[in-house]
Amino acid sequence: QHHSGESMRQFSSHHDVAMELINSVTGVDEEGRSRQRILAFAGKRYLNAIERNPDDPDAYYNWALVLQESADNVDPNSGSSKDALLEEACKKYAEATRLCPTLYDAYYNWAIAIADRAKIRGRTKEAEDLWRLAILNYEKAVQLNWNSPQALNNWGLGLQELSAIVPAREKQTIIKTAISKFRVAIQLQFDFHRAIYNLGTVLVRFLSSIITHSITMVLVH
């Protein structure tokens, strides 16, 4: 694979950012620091694999996992921001899925990383855009592996979060879709307690939105 000098410089600077972020995570305690040393070592190994073969989707995928796990390891006082690590992880997942469009795990974990970025942003337009993107990736993951109750559950949760941000007129449609995802997840795994709990929560929200809408209609008329 031939790279021009310019593209190699961009390649290096882009990947240096990711390694700097990984190396700047200190970890909250001794266990966290030990785990981060292992992650930094693994990150370097995957970077070397990509430098040897820039078309290796598994190396990008594994590097994304290292970045994502480093984000979970961030000390609140650390100079490295959790969001910056997640953003870099998303770039690596994007590259992995570009090279291998059938990589289920990459879409699934990419969606989790995007959802974590959305959570940081609260109930904002930026969060809404990220939730929509996470939902698309969960959908892609389920298309690649329909027998995936966890992806369906997370897809439902993403829709539930989105329903809390969007205008009232969109809420019911999104909540109905979330209900359908939780139901399919439970059909695939009947003892999936987390999905059963989430279905209960979203049904309560759905009923309250109908009641609120009905009261509003009565008051308006």
N, C-alpha and C positions, 0 to 999 in steps of 0.2 A: 504494500500500500504506500503510494507516494504522497508525501505532504510537502507543500511549499514551506519555505522558511517562515512566512507570515502566519500561516495556519498553525504551524508547530508552536510559534510563540503564543498565539491565542490559546492553544491547547494547554500549554504549560501554565500560563497565568490563571486560566480558568480553574485548573486542577489544583494549583497552589493555594487558591482561596479556600477550597474545600479542606485541604490538609491543614492549613493554618487554623481553620475553625475547629477541626477535630483535636489538634494539638493544644488549643487554648482552653479546652474544657478541663476543669480541675477535679470535678467530682465532689460530692457533698461530704463523704466520709472516706475512711481507708478502703472500704470495699468498693466504693464508687471510683476512687483513684486507681485501684488495681484493675477494675473493669475497663476504665478509660485507657490505661496503658495497653491493654490487649486490643481494644478497638483501634487505637492509633497504629499499632503494629499491623493489624489486619487491613486498615485503610491504605497503608503504604504498599502492602502486598498487592492489593487490587489495583492500585494506581500503576504499579510496575507491570501488571498483567495487561492493562489497557495500553500502556506505552509500547509493549511488545506487539499487541494485537488490538488496534482501535475499534475493531468490529466484533468484539466479544461481549454479547449481551449479558452473560452471567457475571462478568467482572463488574460491569456497570450496576447490575442489580445488587450484587453483594456490597459494593461500595455505598450504594444508596442505603442499604440496611445499616451499615456502620454509621453513616451520618444520622440516620433516624434514631438509632440506639444512643448515639452521643447526645442527641437533643433531649432524650429522656434522662440523661445523666447530668444535665446542666445544673450547676449550683446557681441559685437565684442571684448570688453576688458575682458570678463569673462574668468576665468581660465578653465572653462569647454569647451571642443571643441564640436562644432556642429557635426563634423564627428563622434566623439566617441559616442554621444547620438544616432545618426542615426544607427551606427553599432550595438549598444545594441538593438535598436528597431527592426532591421533586425533579430537578434537572437530570439527575442520573437515572431515575425511573423513566423519564421521558425518552432518554437515549436508549435505555434497555428495550423499551417497547417499540421504539423506531426500528431497532435492529432485529427484534423478534416480536412481531405483533401478537403472538399467541401466548405470551408469558403471563399466565394467570396471576401468579404471586406478585409480579411487578405491579399490575393494575390494582390489585387488592391493597398492597402496602402503600402504594402511591396515594390511593384514596384516603387511607388513614393519615398519612402525612399532611395532605391538603386539609382534611377535617381538623387536625390539630392546629394548623395555621388559622383556620376559620375561627376556632374557639378563642384564640388569643385576641381576636378583633371584635368580640361581642356581637351586638345587634346592628352592624353597620352595612353599608352597601358593599364594601370590600368583602365582608364576611359572607354576604349573600352570594356574591360571584364565586367565592371559594367553595361554599357548600354546593352550588350547582355543578362545579367542576368535580368535586369529590363524588357526587351522585352519578355523574357520567362514567367515572372510573369504576365505581361499584357495579354499575350496569354492564360495563364491558367485561369485568371479572366474571359476573354471573353468566354472561353470554358464552364465555370460554369454559365455564364449569358450572352448569346449572345446579349440580348437587353440592351447593355451598351455603348451608344455613347461616354461617357466620357473616358472609358477604351480604346476604339478604337482610339479616338483622341490622348490620351497619348501614346498609342502603336505606332501610326504614328509619333509622335514627337520623341520618342525614336529612331525609325529607321532613322529619319531625322538627329538626332545628331550623330548616328553611321556612317551614310553615309559621314559625314564630317571628320571622323577619318580614315576610312579604305582605303586601296590602291585603285587606280583609277579603276582597273578591277572589283572591287566589288560594286562600287558606284551605277551604274545604276540599278542593280537588287534590291538593298536595297531601293533606291528612288521609284522604281516602286511599291514595296510592301507597302511603306509608303502612296503612292497615293491611293492604294486600301483600306487602313484602313480609311483614311479621307473620302473617298467616301461612304463607308458603314456607317460610323458615321453620315454623312449628310442624307443618305437614312433613317436612323432610326429617325433622328431629323432634319427636313428640315430647321429649323431656328437656327441651331447650328452655330452661327456666328464665333466662335473661330475656329471651324473645317473648315469652308468655307475659312477663312483667311489662315489657315495653308495649306489647299489644294492649294490655289493660290501661296503661297510661295514655296511650294515643286515643283509645276509645273514649275515655273520660274527656279528653281535650276536644274530641270531635263532637260529643254530645253537648258540651258546654258552648261550643261555637254555634251549634244549631239553636240552642236556647237563647243565647245572646242575640243572634240574628232575628229570631222570632219576636223577641221583646222589642228590639229596635223597630221592626216592621210595624208592630202594634202601636208603638209610640209615635212613629212617623205618620201613620194613617189615623 
